[in-house]
């Protein structure tokens, strides 16, 4: 087994624990108007734990594994957006990011994709690399939003790099049409 394969297996386990733990916590964190999302990705459904315990596994997101660089670290963090918070300006992450909305909702926009609303109970991800992450803003004027992420990065690299106005202008043709 190669080091990258071992790292990927550990990463999948970590993401499973983060998203699974968040799924257990989400109903308690959800407020009025929050509703659980349909599972994303190509696999959905529930299944009993193979040991016969009462634990139920509910897949939330299945993606094709991105390349994980050898020596990469995974940072797990919670992010809280205050009511109406515009979030971080356009930026990129050096590696993939996997997340789960704990409460509230946010507007999420990646380069080449239309903006979409991520609600409490929904999972999301982005591949990182050269892709610009345009928006992660709170979508509620009167309530905060909170999510947990697992971010992959090489040691010493910043987890997030802001994109310059010049680069945004040069790549504006790659941004999906915006709703009016």
C-alpha positions in Angstrom: 0.0 0.0 0.0 1.5 3.4 -1.0 1.8 6.3 1.4 -0.8 8.2 -0.7 -3.3 5.3 -0.4 -2.8 5.2 3.4 -3.2 8.9 3.6 -6.4 8.8 1.5 -7.8 6.1 3.8 -7.1 8.1 6.9 -8.5 11.2 5.2 -11.8 9.4 4.3 -12.0 8.2 7.9 -11.5 11.7 9.3 -14.1 13.2 6.9 -16.5 10.4 7.8 -16.0 11.2 11.5 -16.4 14.9 11.0 -19.4 14.7 8.8 -21.0 11.9 10.8 -20.4 13.7 14.1 -21.8 16.9 12.6 -24.9 14.9 11.4 -25.5 13.8 14.9 -25.2 17.3 16.2 -27.1 19.1 13.5 -30.7 18.3 14.7 -29.9 19.9 18.0 -28.3 22.9 16.3 -31.0 23.4 13.7 -33.5 26.2 14.3 -36.9 27.1 13.0 -37.0 26.9 9.2 -34.0 24.6 9.0 -34.7 21.3 7.3 -32.4 18.3 6.7 -31.1 18.2 3.1 -31.3 15.3 0.7 -28.0 13.5 0.6 -25.7 14.8 -2.1 -23.4 12.9 -4.4 -24.1 9.7 -6.2 -24.8 7.5 -3.2 -27.6 8.1 -0.7 -29.6 6.1 1.7 -29.2 4.6 5.2 -27.8 1.4 6.5 -27.6 -0.3 9.9 -24.2 -0.7 11.5 -22.6 -4.0 10.5 -22.2 -5.0 14.1 -26.0 -4.9 14.6 -25.9 -1.9 16.9 -28.5 0.8 16.7 -26.1 3.2 14.9 -27.4 4.3 11.6 -25.1 5.4 8.7 -26.6 8.1 6.4 -24.2 9.0 3.5 -24.4 12.7 2.9 -21.9 13.2 0.1 -19.9 10.9 -2.2 -17.2 12.4 -4.4 -14.4 11.1 -6.6 -11.3 11.3 -4.5 -9.1 14.2 -5.3 -5.3 13.8 -5.4 -4.0 14.2 -1.8 -0.3 15.3 -1.9 2.1 13.2 0.2 2.8 14.8 3.5 -0.5 16.7 3.5 -2.2 17.7 6.8 -5.9 17.9 7.4 -7.3 20.7 9.5 -10.8 20.5 10.9 -12.5 23.7 11.9 -15.9 25.3 12.6 -16.7 28.5 10.9 -19.4 30.9 12.2 -21.0 33.6 10.0 -22.9 36.3 11.8 -26.3 37.4 10.4 -25.9 38.8 6.9 -22.1 38.3 7.0 -20.6 38.7 3.5 -18.0 36.0 4.3 -14.5 35.8 3.0 -13.7 37.7 -0.2 -13.0 35.5 -3.3 -10.2 33.1 -2.5 -8.8 29.6 -3.2 -7.7 26.7 -1.1 -4.6 24.7 -2.0 -6.3 21.3 -1.4 -9.8 19.9 -1.2 -12.3 21.1 1.4 -15.2 19.1 2.8 -17.9 20.7 4.9 -21.2 20.2 6.6 -23.7 22.9 7.6 -24.6 22.7 11.3 -27.1 25.6 11.4 -28.4 28.4 9.3 -27.7 28.6 5.6 -25.1 30.1 3.3 -24.6 31.2 -0.3 -21.9 29.0 -1.8 -20.3 29.8 -5.2 -17.3 28.2 -6.9 -15.8 29.2 -10.2 -17.8 27.9 -13.2 -20.8 26.9 -11.0 -24.0 28.9 -10.2 -24.3 30.1 -6.7 -26.4 27.8 -4.5 -27.8 27.8 -1.0 -26.3 25.3 1.5 -28.7 24.6 4.4 -28.3 23.0 7.8 -27.9 19.3 7.3 -26.3 19.5 3.9 -22.7 18.5 3.0 -20.6 20.3 0.4 -17.0 20.2 -1.0 -14.7 21.9 -3.3 -11.6 20.4 -5.0 -9.3 23.3 -4.2 -6.2 24.1 -6.3 -6.6 26.8 -9.0 -10.4 27.0 -8.6 -11.7 30.4 -7.2 -14.2 30.2 -4.3 -16.3 33.3 -4.8 -18.8 33.2 -2.0 -19.4 31.7 1.4 -21.8 34.2 2.9 -24.6 34.0 5.5 -27.9 33.9 3.7 -30.0 34.9 6.8 -30.5 38.5 7.8 -31.5 37.6 11.4 -29.6 34.4 12.3 -26.0 33.2 12.3 -24.9 30.2 10.2 -22.3 27.7 11.3 -20.5 24.9 9.5 -17.6 22.5 10.0 -14.9 21.9 7.4 -12.0 19.5 6.9 -9.3 21.2 4.8 -6.3 19.5 3.2 -3.0 21.4 3.0 0.7 20.8 2.9 2.5 21.9 6.0 3.6 25.6 5.9 1.1 26.5 3.1 -1.7 28.9 3.9 -5.2 27.3 4.1 -6.6 30.2 2.1 -5.3 32.7 -0.4 -7.3 35.8 -1.4 -7.6 36.4 -5.2 -6.5 39.8 -6.5 -8.9 42.1 -8.3 -6.7 41.9 -11.4 -7.0 38.1 -11.4 -10.8 38.3 -10.8 -11.0 40.6 -13.8 -8.8 38.3 -16.0 -11.0 35.3 -15.1 -14.4 36.9 -15.1 -15.5 34.7 -18.1 -15.1 31.6 -15.9 -17.7 32.8 -13.4 -21.2 31.4 -13.9 -24.0 33.9 -14.7 -25.3 35.6 -11.5 -28.9 35.8 -10.6 -30.4 39.2 -10.8 
